[in-house]
Amino acid sequence: MTASQPNRHHAAAVWRAARQVAAALRAIHDEQVLMWELFCQSSRVAIERTGPLAWTPSLDGRRLTGSHLPVPGDVGTGNTP
């Protein structure tokens, strides 16, 4: 059994190193994905929307905004021609 003992320690050390490398690569990948997402969000140009509703980004996620309700000053009084 003493001859196989160094092989087990070596195999365990190799697997431990492989797990650490995989974790480091996963962390680097996650950071790069976050960097590109933030870059794309920050370099967006406002688009003129012809419709009354639009999805706008907010801190809580995307939110529906727009002029879908009539403005109280524009309500017809019945005197329209």
PDB file of N, CA, C and O in Angstrom:
ATOM      1  N   MET A   1       0.815  -1.196   0.000  1.00  0.00           N
ATOM      2  CA  MET A   1       0.000   0.000   0.000  1.00  0.00           C
ATOM      3  C   MET A   1       0.851   1.250   0.000  1.00  0.00           C
ATOM      4  O   MET A   1       0.375   2.315  -0.393  1.00  0.00           O
ATOM      5  N   THR A   2       2.076   1.151   0.422  1.00  0.00           N
ATOM      6  CA  THR A   2       2.895   2.352   0.493  1.00  0.00           C
ATOM      7  C   THR A   2       3.277   2.841  -0.891  1.00  0.00           C
ATOM      8  O   THR A   2       3.549   4.028  -1.069  1.00  0.00           O
ATOM      9  N   ALA A   3       3.303   1.952  -1.876  1.00  0.00           N
ATOM     10  CA  ALA A   3       3.654   2.378  -3.236  1.00  0.00           C
ATOM     11  C   ALA A   3       2.533   3.186  -3.863  1.00  0.00           C
ATOM     12  O   ALA A   3       2.806   4.075  -4.670  1.00  0.00           O
ATOM     13  N   SER A   4       1.276   2.907  -3.519  1.00  0.00           N
ATOM     14  CA  SER A   4       0.158   3.644  -4.115  1.00  0.00           C
ATOM     15  C   SER A   4      -0.146   4.943  -3.357  1.00  0.00           C
ATOM     16  O   SER A   4      -0.869   5.800  -3.867  1.00  0.00           O
ATOM     17  N   GLN A   5       0.388   5.092  -2.170  1.00  0.00           N
ATOM     18  CA  GLN A   5       0.111   6.274  -1.368  1.00  0.00           C
ATOM     19  C   GLN A   5       0.576   7.563  -2.053  1.00  0.00           C
ATOM     20  O   GLN A   5      -0.205   8.514  -2.084  1.00  0.00           O
ATOM     21  N   PRO A   6       1.776   7.662  -2.595  1.00  0.00           N
ATOM     22  CA  PRO A   6       2.186   8.890  -3.292  1.00  0.00           C
ATOM     23  C   PRO A   6       1.318   9.172  -4.517  1.00  0.00           C
ATOM     24  O   PRO A   6       1.090  10.336  -4.847  1.00  0.00           O
ATOM     25  N   ASN A   7       0.835   8.146  -5.191  1.00  0.00           N
ATOM     26  CA  ASN A   7      -0.020   8.348  -6.358  1.00  0.00           C
ATOM     27  C   ASN A   7      -1.348   8.972  -5.955  1.00  0.00           C
ATOM     28  O   ASN A   7      -1.864   9.836  -6.664  1.00  0.00           O
ATOM     29  N   ARG A   8      -1.904   8.549  -4.829  1.00  0.00           N
ATOM     30  CA  ARG A   8      -3.164   9.120  -4.352  1.00  0.00           C
ATOM     31  C   ARG A   8      -2.986  10.584  -3.969  1.00  0.00           C
ATOM     32  O   ARG A   8      -3.826  11.426  -4.287  1.00  0.00           O
ATOM     33  N   HIS A   9      -1.888  10.877  -3.286  1.00  0.00           N
ATOM     34  CA  HIS A   9      -1.631  12.265  -2.893  1.00  0.00           C
ATOM     35  C   HIS A   9      -1.424  13.140  -4.125  1.00  0.00           C
ATOM     36  O   HIS A   9      -1.888  14.279  -4.183  1.00  0.00           O
ATOM     37  N   HIS A  10      -0.728  12.592  -5.095  1.00  0.00           N
ATOM     38  CA  HIS A  10      -0.479  13.342  -6.334  1.00  0.00           C
ATOM     39  C   HIS A  10      -1.789  13.576  -7.085  1.00  0.00           C
ATOM     40  O   HIS A  10      -2.033  14.678  -7.577  1.00  0.00           O
ATOM     41  N   ALA A  11      -2.623  12.560  -7.176  1.00  0.00           N
ATOM     42  CA  ALA A  11      -3.908  12.701  -7.872  1.00  0.00           C
ATOM     43  C   ALA A  11      -4.809  13.693  -7.141  1.00  0.00           C
ATOM     44  O   ALA A  11      -5.503  14.490  -7.773  1.00  0.00           O
ATOM     45  N   ALA A  12      -4.796  13.643  -5.826  1.00  0.00           N
ATOM     46  CA  ALA A  12      -5.610  14.584  -5.057  1.00  0.00           C
ATOM     47  C   ALA A  12      -5.117  16.010  -5.258  1.00  0.00           C
ATOM     48  O   ALA A  12      -5.919  16.938  -5.366  1.00  0.00           O
ATOM     49  N   ALA A  13      -3.813  16.184  -5.307  1.00  0.00           N
ATOM     50  CA  ALA A  13      -3.257  17.523  -5.516  1.00  0.00           C
ATOM     51  C   ALA A  13      -3.598  18.041  -6.906  1.00  0.00           C
ATOM     52  O   ALA A  13      -3.872  19.229  -7.077  1.00  0.00           O
ATOM     53  N   VAL A  14      -3.583  17.161  -7.894  1.00  0.00           N
ATOM     54  CA  VAL A  14      -3.931  17.564  -9.265  1.00  0.00           C
ATOM     55  C   VAL A  14      -5.396  17.978  -9.339  1.00  0.00           C
ATOM     56  O   VAL A  14      -5.716  19.000  -9.946  1.00  0.00           O
ATOM     57  N   TRP A  15      -6.286  17.204  -8.734  1.00  0.00           N
ATOM     58  CA  TRP A  15      -7.713  17.551  -8.754  1.00  0.00           C
ATOM     59  C   TRP A  15      -7.991  18.845  -7.995  1.00  0.00           C
ATOM     60  O   TRP A  15      -8.819  19.653  -8.417  1.00  0.00           O
ATOM     61  N   ARG A  16      -7.301  19.037  -6.879  1.00  0.00           N
ATOM     62  CA  ARG A  16      -7.470  20.265  -6.101  1.00  0.00           C
ATOM     63  C   ARG A  16      -7.035  21.475  -6.928  1.00  0.00           C
ATOM     64  O   ARG A  16      -7.707  22.507  -6.926  1.00  0.00           O
ATOM     65  N   ALA A  17      -5.923  21.347  -7.625  1.00  0.00           N
ATOM     66  CA  ALA A  17      -5.438  22.437  -8.478  1.00  0.00           C
ATOM     67  C   ALA A  17      -6.397  22.677  -9.641  1.00  0.00           C
ATOM     68  O   ALA A  17      -6.647  23.825 -10.010  1.00  0.00           O
ATOM     69  N   ALA A  18      -6.937  21.606 -10.220  1.00  0.00           N
ATOM     70  CA  ALA A  18      -7.875  21.760 -11.339  1.00  0.00           C
ATOM     71  C   ALA A  18      -9.153  22.459 -10.884  1.00  0.00           C
ATOM     72  O   ALA A  18      -9.696  23.282 -11.620  1.00  0.00           O
ATOM     73  N   ARG A  19      -9.642  22.143  -9.679  1.00  0.00           N
ATOM     74  CA  ARG A  19     -10.841  22.817  -9.165  1.00  0.00           C
ATOM     75  C   ARG A  19     -10.575  24.298  -8.918  1.00  0.00           C
ATOM     76  O   ARG A  19     -11.438  25.135  -9.180  1.00  0.00           O
ATOM     77  N   GLN A  20      -9.387  24.623  -8.418  1.00  0.00           N
ATOM     78  CA  GLN A  20      -9.045  26.024  -8.176  1.00  0.00           C
ATOM     79  C   GLN A  20      -8.940  26.803  -9.486  1.00  0.00           C
ATOM     80  O   GLN A  20      -9.378  27.951  -9.570  1.00  0.00           O
ATOM     81  N   VAL A  21      -8.365  26.180 -10.492  1.00  0.00           N
ATOM     82  CA  VAL A  21      -8.261  26.830 -11.805  1.00  0.00           C
ATOM     83  C   VAL A  21      -9.647  27.031 -12.401  1.00  0.00           C
ATOM     84  O   VAL A  21      -9.931  28.089 -12.962  1.00  0.00           O
ATOM     85  N   ALA A  22     -10.506  26.034 -12.285  1.00  0.00           N
ATOM     86  CA  ALA A  22     -11.866  26.159 -12.811  1.00  0.00           C
ATOM     87  C   ALA A  22     -12.629  27.267 -12.093  1.00  0.00           C
ATOM     88  O   ALA A  22     -13.356  28.025 -12.734  1.00  0.00           O
ATOM     89  N   ALA A  23     -12.478  27.372 -10.785  1.00  0.00           N
ATOM     90  CA  ALA A  23     -13.150  28.425 -10.028  1.00  0.00           C
ATOM     91  C   ALA A  23     -12.628  29.799 -10.428  1.00  0.00           C
ATOM     92  O   ALA A  23     -13.404  30.747 -10.542  1.00  0.00           O
ATOM     93  N   ALA A  24     -11.326  29.913 -10.642  1.00  0.00           N
ATOM     94  CA  ALA A  24     -10.749  31.193 -11.060  1.00  0.00           C
ATOM     95  C   ALA A  24     -11.241  31.581 -12.452  1.00  0.00           C
ATOM     96  O   ALA A  24     -11.562  32.747 -12.684  1.00  0.00           O
ATOM     97  N   LEU A  25     -11.306  30.638 -13.371  1.00  0.00           N
ATOM     98  CA  LEU A  25     -11.804  30.925 -14.720  1.00  0.00           C
ATOM     99  C   LEU A  25     -13.278  31.313 -14.687  1.00  0.00           C
ATOM    100  O   LEU A  25     -13.696  32.201 -15.430  1.00  0.00           O
ATOM    101  N   ARG A  26     -14.072  30.662 -13.836  1.00  0.00           N
ATOM    102  CA  ARG A  26     -15.484  31.000 -13.702  1.00  0.00           C
ATOM    103  C   ARG A  26     -15.645  32.428 -13.172  1.00  0.00           C
ATOM    104  O   ARG A  26     -16.506  33.171 -13.642  1.00  0.00           O
ATOM    105  N   ALA A  27     -14.828  32.806 -12.206  1.00  0.00           N
ATOM    106  CA  ALA A  27     -14.895  34.158 -11.642  1.00  0.00           C
ATOM    107  C   ALA A  27     -14.484  35.196 -12.691  1.00  0.00           C
ATOM    108  O   ALA A  27     -15.110  36.251 -12.792  1.00  0.00           O
ATOM    109  N   ILE A  28     -13.449  34.908 -13.465  1.00  0.00           N
ATOM    110  CA  ILE A  28     -13.020  35.825 -14.525  1.00  0.00           C
ATOM    111  C   ILE A  28     -14.112  35.972 -15.568  1.00  0.00           C
ATOM    112  O   ILE A  28     -14.388  37.082 -16.024  1.00  0.00           O
ATOM    113  N   HIS A  29     -14.734  34.871 -15.948  1.00  0.00           N
ATOM    114  CA  HIS A  29     -15.812  34.911 -16.939  1.00  0.00           C
ATOM    115  C   HIS A  29     -16.980  35.743 -16.432  1.00  0.00           C
ATOM    116  O   HIS A  29     -17.518  36.566 -17.174  1.00  0.00           O
ATOM    117  N   ASP A  30     -17.381  35.542 -15.176  1.00  0.00           N
ATOM    118  CA  ASP A  30     -18.493  36.304 -14.607  1.00  0.00           C
ATOM    119  C   ASP A  30     -18.183  37.795 -14.588  1.00  0.00           C
ATOM    120  O   ASP A  30     -19.063  38.610 -14.865  1.00  0.00           O
ATOM    121  N   GLU A  31     -16.946  38.166 -14.265  1.00  0.00           N
ATOM    122  CA  GLU A  31     -16.553  39.580 -14.255  1.00  0.00           C
ATOM    123  C   GLU A  31     -16.606  40.164 -15.663  1.00  0.00           C
ATOM    124  O   GLU A  31     -17.046  41.299 -15.843  1.00  0.00           O
ATOM    125  N   GLN A  32     -16.164  39.403 -16.663  1.00  0.00           N
ATOM    126  CA  GLN A  32     -16.194  39.895 -18.034  1.00  0.00           C
ATOM    127  C   GLN A  32     -17.623  40.065 -18.525  1.00  0.00           C
ATOM    128  O   GLN A  32     -17.929  41.044 -19.205  1.00  0.00           O
ATOM    129  N   VAL A  33     -18.501  39.130 -18.192  1.00  0.00           N
ATOM    130  CA  VAL A  33     -19.898  39.239 -18.590  1.00  0.00           C
ATOM    131  C   VAL A  33     -20.523  40.476 -17.959  1.00  0.00           C
ATOM    132  O   VAL A  33     -21.229  41.227 -18.634  1.00  0.00           O
ATOM    133  N   LEU A  34     -20.271  40.695 -16.675  1.00  0.00           N
ATOM    134  CA  LEU A  34     -20.792  41.880 -15.998  1.00  0.00           C
ATOM    135  C   LEU A  34     -20.252  43.157 -16.639  1.00  0.00           C
ATOM    136  O   LEU A  34     -21.000  44.115 -16.835  1.00  0.00           O
ATOM    137  N   MET A  35     -18.954  43.177 -16.970  1.00  0.00           N
ATOM    138  CA  MET A  35     -18.351  44.353 -17.590  1.00  0.00           C
ATOM    139  C   MET A  35     -19.012  44.670 -18.924  1.00  0.00           C
ATOM    140  O   MET A  35     -19.310  45.833 -19.193  1.00  0.00           O
ATOM    141  N   TRP A  36     -19.250  43.669 -19.768  1.00  0.00           N
ATOM    142  CA  TRP A  36     -19.874  43.903 -21.064  1.00  0.00           C
ATOM    143  C   TRP A  36     -21.328  44.317 -20.908  1.00  0.00           C
ATOM    144  O   TRP A  36     -21.803  45.165 -21.664  1.00  0.00           O
ATOM    145  N   GLU A  37     -22.051  43.744 -19.948  1.00  0.00           N
ATOM    146  CA  GLU A  37     -23.443  44.149 -19.731  1.00  0.00           C
ATOM    147  C   GLU A  37     -23.518  45.612 -19.305  1.00  0.00           C
ATOM    148  O   GLU A  37     -24.355  46.365 -19.803  1.00  0.00           O
ATOM    149  N   LEU A  38     -22.644  46.014 -18.385  1.00  0.00           N
ATOM    150  CA  LEU A  38     -22.636  47.404 -17.944  1.00  0.00           C
ATOM    151  C   LEU A  38     -22.193  48.341 -19.059  1.00  0.00           C
ATOM    152  O   LEU A  38     -22.709  49.454 -19.172  1.00  0.00           O
ATOM    153  N   PHE A  39     -21.251  47.909 -19.877  1.00  0.00           N
ATOM    154  CA  PHE A  39     -20.811  48.725 -21.009  1.00  0.00           C
ATOM    155  C   PHE A  39     -21.949  48.928 -22.003  1.00  0.00           C
ATOM    156  O   PHE A  39     -22.164  50.040 -22.487  1.00  0.00           O
ATOM    157  N   CYS A  40     -22.669  47.869 -22.302  1.00  0.00           N
ATOM    158  CA  CYS A  40     -23.789  47.988 -23.248  1.00  0.00           C
ATOM    159  C   CYS A  40     -24.899  48.868 -22.683  1.00  0.00           C
ATOM    160  O   CYS A  40     -25.511  49.632 -23.429  1.00  0.00           O
ATOM    161  N   GLN A  41     -25.168  48.778 -21.394  1.00  0.00           N
ATOM    162  CA  GLN A  41     -26.194  49.611 -20.785  1.00  0.00           C
ATOM    163  C   GLN A  41     -25.785  51.078 -20.763  1.00  0.00           C
ATOM    164  O   GLN A  41     -26.624  51.959 -20.947  1.00  0.00           O
ATOM    165  N   SER A  42     -24.510  51.344 -20.541  1.00  0.00           N
ATOM    166  CA  SER A  42     -24.072  52.736 -20.426  1.00  0.00           C
ATOM    167  C   SER A  42     -23.925  53.410 -21.780  1.00  0.00           C
ATOM    168  O   SER A  42     -23.995  54.637 -21.860  1.00  0.00           O
ATOM    169  N   SER A  43     -23.725  52.655 -22.833  1.00  0.00           N
ATOM    170  CA  SER A  43     -23.513  53.268 -24.143  1.00  0.00           C
ATOM    171  C   SER A  43     -24.776  53.278 -24.989  1.00  0.00           C
ATOM    172  O   SER A  43     -24.710  53.491 -26.200  1.00  0.00           O
ATOM    173  N   ARG A  44     -25.915  53.051 -24.369  1.00  0.00           N
ATOM    174  CA  ARG A  44     -27.174  53.077 -25.095  1.00  0.00           C
ATOM    175  C   ARG A  44     -27.569  54.497 -25.449  1.00  0.00           C
ATOM    176  O   ARG A  44     -27.372  55.422 -24.660  1.00  0.00           O
ATOM    177  N   VAL A  45     -28.114  54.661 -26.611  1.00  0.00           N
ATOM    178  CA  VAL A  45     -28.607  55.961 -27.052  1.00  0.00           C
ATOM    179  C   VAL A  45     -30.120  55.942 -26.921  1.00  0.00           C
ATOM    180  O   VAL A  45     -30.773  54.951 -27.247  1.00  0.00           O
ATOM    181  N   ALA A  46     -30.665  57.044 -26.441  1.00  0.00           N
ATOM    182  CA  ALA A  46     -32.119  57.122 -26.313  1.00  0.00           C
ATOM    183  C   ALA A  46     -32.755  57.061 -27.694  1.00  0.00           C
ATOM    184  O   ALA A  46     -32.321  57.748 -28.619  1.00  0.00           O
ATOM    185  N   ILE A  47     -33.762  56.255 -27.823  1.00  0.00           N
ATOM    186  CA  ILE A  47     -34.447  56.071 -29.097  1.00  0.00           C
ATOM    187  C   ILE A  47     -35.772  56.809 -29.035  1.00  0.00           C
ATOM    188  O   ILE A  47     -36.523  56.681 -28.068  1.00  0.00           O
ATOM    189  N   GLU A  48     -36.049  57.578 -30.068  1.00  0.00           N
ATOM    190  CA  GLU A  48     -37.348  58.247 -30.144  1.00  0.00           C
ATOM    191  C   GLU A  48     -38.412  57.197 -30.414  1.00  0.00           C
ATOM    192  O   GLU A  48     -38.341  56.463 -31.399  1.00  0.00           O
ATOM    193  N   ARG A  49     -39.375  57.135 -29.550  1.00  0.00           N
ATOM    194  CA  ARG A  49     -40.435  56.149 -29.715  1.00  0.00           C
ATOM    195  C   ARG A  49     -41.696  56.874 -30.160  1.00  0.00           C
ATOM    196  O   ARG A  49     -42.081  57.883 -29.569  1.00  0.00           O
ATOM    197  N   THR A  50     -42.325  56.366 -31.187  1.00  0.00           N
ATOM    198  CA  THR A  50     -43.538  56.984 -31.685  1.00  0.00           C
ATOM    199  C   THR A  50     -44.765  56.534 -30.907  1.00  0.00           C
ATOM    200  O   THR A  50     -45.791  57.213 -30.916  1.00  0.00           O
ATOM    201  N   GLY A  51     -44.666  55.409 -30.246  1.00  0.00           N
ATOM    202  CA  GLY A  51     -45.807  54.880 -29.503  1.00  0.00           C
ATOM    203  C   GLY A  51     -45.939  55.522 -28.137  1.00  0.00           C
ATOM    204  O   GLY A  51     -45.026  56.207 -27.677  1.00  0.00           O
ATOM    205  N   PRO A  52     -47.072  55.304 -27.486  1.00  0.00           N
ATOM    206  CA  PRO A  52     -47.297  55.921 -26.184  1.00  0.00           C
ATOM    207  C   PRO A  52     -46.608  55.203 -25.025  1.00  0.00           C
ATOM    208  O   PRO A  52     -46.443  55.792 -23.956  1.00  0.00           O
ATOM    209  N   LEU A  53     -46.203  53.947 -25.209  1.00  0.00           N
ATOM    210  CA  LEU A  53     -45.604  53.178 -24.122  1.00  0.00           C
ATOM    211  C   LEU A  53     -44.180  52.787 -24.476  1.00  0.00           C
ATOM    212  O   LEU A  53     -43.845  52.606 -25.646  1.00  0.00           O
ATOM    213  N   ALA A  54     -43.343  52.660 -23.451  1.00  0.00           N
ATOM    214  CA  ALA A  54     -41.960  52.251 -23.673  1.00  0.00           C
ATOM    215  C   ALA A  54     -41.447  51.522 -22.434  1.00  0.00           C
ATOM    216  O   ALA A  54     -41.847  51.824 -21.309  1.00  0.00           O
ATOM    217  N   TRP A  55     -40.560  50.562 -22.658  1.00  0.00           N
ATOM    218  CA  TRP A  55     -39.890  49.879 -21.554  1.00  0.00           C
ATOM    219  C   TRP A  55     -38.615  50.644 -21.270  1.00  0.00           C
ATOM    220  O   TRP A  55     -37.785  50.810 -22.164  1.00  0.00           O
ATOM    221  N   THR A  56     -38.440  51.114 -20.041  1.00  0.00           N
ATOM    222  CA  THR A  56     -37.247  51.861 -19.672  1.00  0.00           C
ATOM    223  C   THR A  56     -36.522  51.119 -18.555  1.00  0.00           C
ATOM    224  O   THR A  56     -37.161  50.542 -17.674  1.00  0.00           O
ATOM    225  N   PRO A  57     -35.186  51.131 -18.588  1.00  0.00           N
ATOM    226  CA  PRO A  57     -34.441  50.452 -17.532  1.00  0.00           C
ATOM    227  C   PRO A  57     -34.523  51.240 -16.232  1.00  0.00           C
ATOM    228  O   PRO A  57     -34.534  52.471 -16.239  1.00  0.00           O
ATOM    229  N   SER A  58     -34.578  50.527 -15.128  1.00  0.00           N
ATOM    230  CA  SER A  58     -34.557  51.146 -13.810  1.00  0.00           C
ATOM    231  C   SER A  58     -33.734  50.258 -12.897  1.00  0.00           C
ATOM    232  O   SER A  58     -33.277  49.192 -13.312  1.00  0.00           O
ATOM    233  N   LEU A  59     -33.542  50.680 -11.673  1.00  0.00           N
ATOM    234  CA  LEU A  59     -32.748  49.887 -10.743  1.00  0.00           C
ATOM    235  C   LEU A  59     -33.425  48.571 -10.382  1.00  0.00           C
ATOM    236  O   LEU A  59     -32.748  47.611 -10.016  1.00  0.00           O
ATOM    237  N   ASP A  60     -34.747  48.512 -10.478  1.00  0.00           N
ATOM    238  CA  ASP A  60     -35.492  47.294 -10.171  1.00  0.00           C
ATOM    239  C   ASP A  60     -35.715  46.411 -11.379  1.00  0.00           C
ATOM    240  O   ASP A  60     -36.362  45.370 -11.262  1.00  0.00           O
ATOM    241  N   GLY A  61     -35.209  46.787 -12.522  1.00  0.00           N
ATOM    242  CA  GLY A  61     -35.441  46.043 -13.755  1.00  0.00           C
ATOM    243  C   GLY A  61     -36.127  46.945 -14.770  1.00  0.00           C
ATOM    244  O   GLY A  61     -36.207  48.158 -14.578  1.00  0.00           O
ATOM    245  N   ARG A  62     -36.610  46.361 -15.825  1.00  0.00           N
ATOM    246  CA  ARG A  62     -37.262  47.152 -16.864  1.00  0.00           C
ATOM    247  C   ARG A  62     -38.669  47.524 -16.404  1.00  0.00           C
ATOM    248  O   ARG A  62     -39.362  46.712 -15.791  1.00  0.00           O
ATOM    249  N   ARG A  63     -39.090  48.768 -16.703  1.00  0.00           N
ATOM    250  CA  ARG A  63     -40.360  49.289 -16.230  1.00  0.00           C
ATOM    251  C   ARG A  63     -41.117  49.909 -17.405  1.00  0.00           C
ATOM    252  O   ARG A  63     -40.526  50.580 -18.251  1.00  0.00           O
ATOM    253  N   LEU A  64     -42.415  49.678 -17.447  1.00  0.00           N
ATOM    254  CA  LEU A  64     -43.256  50.233 -18.504  1.00  0.00           C
ATOM    255  C   LEU A  64     -43.617  51.670 -18.139  1.00  0.00           C
ATOM    256  O   LEU A  64     -44.197  51.930 -17.085  1.00  0.00           O
ATOM    257  N   THR A  65     -43.261  52.603 -19.032  1.00  0.00           N
ATOM    258  CA  THR A  65     -43.563  54.014 -18.805  1.00  0.00           C
ATOM    259  C   THR A  65     -44.159  54.589 -20.082  1.00  0.00           C
ATOM    260  O   THR A  65     -44.082  53.972 -21.145  1.00  0.00           O
ATOM    261  N   GLY A  66     -44.746  55.760 -19.975  1.00  0.00           N
ATOM    262  CA  GLY A  66     -45.246  56.430 -21.159  1.00  0.00           C
ATOM    263  C   GLY A  66     -46.484  57.242 -20.884  1.00  0.00           C
ATOM    264  O   GLY A  66     -46.938  57.368 -19.747  1.00  0.00           O
ATOM    265  N   SER A  67     -47.013  57.783 -21.945  1.00  0.00           N
ATOM    266  CA  SER A  67     -48.186  58.661 -21.847  1.00  0.00           C
ATOM    267  C   SER A  67     -49.441  57.881 -22.220  1.00  0.00           C
ATOM    268  O   SER A  67     -50.159  58.251 -23.150  1.00  0.00           O
ATOM    269  N   HIS A  68     -49.697  56.807 -21.495  1.00  0.00           N
ATOM    270  CA  HIS A  68     -50.849  55.970 -21.815  1.00  0.00           C
ATOM    271  C   HIS A  68     -52.125  56.489 -21.176  1.00  0.00           C
ATOM    272  O   HIS A  68     -53.214  56.043 -21.540  1.00  0.00           O
ATOM    273  N   LEU A  69     -52.022  57.427 -20.226  1.00  0.00           N
ATOM    274  CA  LEU A  69     -53.208  58.008 -19.598  1.00  0.00           C
ATOM    275  C   LEU A  69     -53.378  59.444 -20.106  1.00  0.00           C
ATOM    276  O   LEU A  69     -52.385  60.132 -20.341  1.00  0.00           O
ATOM    277  N   PRO A  70     -54.611  59.898 -20.276  1.00  0.00           N
ATOM    278  CA  PRO A  70     -54.803  61.268 -20.737  1.00  0.00           C
ATOM    279  C   PRO A  70     -54.366  62.268 -19.663  1.00  0.00           C
ATOM    280  O   PRO A  70     -54.512  62.027 -18.465  1.00  0.00           O
ATOM    281  N   VAL A  71     -53.837  63.373 -20.122  1.00  0.00           N
ATOM    282  CA  VAL A  71     -53.425  64.447 -19.222  1.00  0.00           C
ATOM    283  C   VAL A  71     -54.685  65.183 -18.772  1.00  0.00           C
ATOM    284  O   VAL A  71     -55.550  65.443 -19.609  1.00  0.00           O
ATOM    285  N   PRO A  72     -54.831  65.527 -17.505  1.00  0.00           N
ATOM    286  CA  PRO A  72     -56.070  66.169 -17.032  1.00  0.00           C
ATOM    287  C   PRO A  72     -56.376  67.479 -17.750  1.00  0.00           C
ATOM    288  O   PRO A  72     -57.555  67.805 -17.885  1.00  0.00           O
ATOM    289  N   GLY A  73     -55.412  68.244 -18.214  1.00  0.00           N
ATOM    290  CA  GLY A  73     -55.662  69.495 -18.907  1.00  0.00           C
ATOM    291  C   GLY A  73     -56.171  69.294 -20.316  1.00  0.00           C
ATOM    292  O   GLY A  73     -56.754  70.211 -20.896  1.00  0.00           O
ATOM    293  N   ASP A  74     -55.965  68.105 -20.889  1.00  0.00           N
ATOM    294  CA  ASP A  74     -56.361  67.844 -22.272  1.00  0.00           C
ATOM    295  C   ASP A  74     -57.730  67.162 -22.369  1.00  0.00           C
ATOM    296  O   ASP A  74     -58.168  66.837 -23.473  1.00  0.00           O
ATOM    297  N   VAL A  75     -58.403  66.941 -21.266  1.00  0.00           N
ATOM    298  CA  VAL A  75     -59.687  66.248 -21.289  1.00  0.00           C
ATOM    299  C   VAL A  75     -60.704  67.156 -21.966  1.00  0.00           C
ATOM    300  O   VAL A  75     -60.847  68.330 -21.624  1.00  0.00           O
ATOM    301  N   GLY A  76     -61.386  66.594 -22.911  1.00  0.00           N
ATOM    302  CA  GLY A  76     -62.386  67.382 -23.653  1.00  0.00           C
ATOM    303  C   GLY A  76     -63.548  67.800 -22.775  1.00  0.00           C
ATOM    304  O   GLY A  76     -63.988  67.034 -21.917  1.00  0.00           O
ATOM    305  N   THR A  77     -64.047  69.001 -22.980  1.00  0.00           N
ATOM    306  CA  THR A  77     -65.172  69.490 -22.182  1.00  0.00           C
ATOM    307  C   THR A  77     -66.478  69.361 -22.940  1.00  0.00           C
ATOM    308  O   THR A  77     -67.526  69.793 -22.459  1.00  0.00           O
ATOM    309  N   GLY A  78     -66.421  68.783 -24.094  1.00  0.00           N
ATOM    310  CA  GLY A  78     -67.639  68.647 -24.868  1.00  0.00           C
ATOM    311  C   GLY A  78     -67.805  69.786 -25.864  1.00  0.00           C
ATOM    312  O   GLY A  78     -68.789  69.806 -26.603  1.00  0.00           O
ATOM    313  N   ASN A  79     -66.883  70.725 -25.907  1.00  0.00           N
ATOM    314  CA  ASN A  79     -66.964  71.848 -26.835  1.00  0.00           C
ATOM    315  C   ASN A  79     -66.082  71.637 -28.053  1.00  0.00           C
ATOM    316  O   ASN A  79     -65.693  72.604 -28.708  1.00  0.00           O
ATOM    317  N   THR A  80     -65.762  70.403 -28.361  1.00  0.00           N
ATOM    318  CA  THR A  80     -64.913  70.161 -29.509  1.00  0.00           C
ATOM    319  C   THR A  80     -65.693  70.324 -30.791  1.00  0.00           C
ATOM    320  O   THR A  80     -66.847  69.900 -30.867  1.00  0.00           O
ATOM    321  N   PRO A  81     -65.092  70.929 -31.806  1.00  0.00           N
ATOM    322  CA  PRO A  81     -65.823  71.153 -33.065  1.00  0.00           C
ATOM    323  C   PRO A  81     -66.067  69.885 -33.832  1.00  0.00           C
ATOM    324  O   PRO A  81     -66.668  69.918 -34.906  1.00  0.00           O
TER     325      PRO A  81
END
